[in-house]
Amino acid sequence: MKDKKTITICMGSSCFSRGNNHNLQIIQDYIKDRDSADIFLSGALCHEQCSRGPVLYLGDTMLSFVDSSEILDLLETYLKE
Ligand code: FES
């Protein structure tokens, strides 16, 4: 069985306004366009990493300063692992 992939996006107000509002939309569209059964997307409250935001987690790995332009590459890489 394939491993479940988890994507956790910080929905705190700082990360949200720094770019996770766009990142969330991109991730949702990405999942919608695919067989998403093995992908779990969830939102998180502030992780107190605001100065490094916007942050999101692919599995247990925290990514900081996530720019909308790189999100698709990050997802592709993670989901292929
Ligand atoms: S709002 Fe995302 S770490 Fe604080």
Residues whose N, C-alpha, C, O or C-beta is under 5 A from the ligand:
A	BS01	FES	C10 G12 S13 S14 C15 C46 H47 E48 Q49 C50 G53
